[in-house]
Amino acid sequence: MRDVVFAGAPESDREHLRIEDVPRPRVKPRWAPLKVLAREVCRRDLHFLEGGLPAPRPRLISGH
């Protein structure tokens, strides 16, 4: 699947967000997989992008 990956502090605006092929998450027991047609970026995601908050892990896939 393809997703937008936040890859850490930017050297330029184009380097810290990348569209990449990432593994599809494994469905765990009692989970219901959904097909996502669109998602949004929340204010917390923007804090990561602007450097106001440290990303909780490298290569963060954010949004909901």
Steps between C-alpha positions, in 0.01 A plus 500: 500500500612858451506755778656830600795446735645771725872430492632734769632852507502658155806626319250659263121497471511215249721260696304427816174376343516213253243288323625143539391141465455367854395157626129454551425474873413152623143459618493386862223296664186705564614773259287599201697610191366810325572637156605863546405731216625823658654623820593828661800649671431623851671782690723252687632374165581857403696542826720206392548652155581846634746365758293605804476141625742213459356212298425205732686263266705523183313467170165605645184441296254751635150621422158358567 
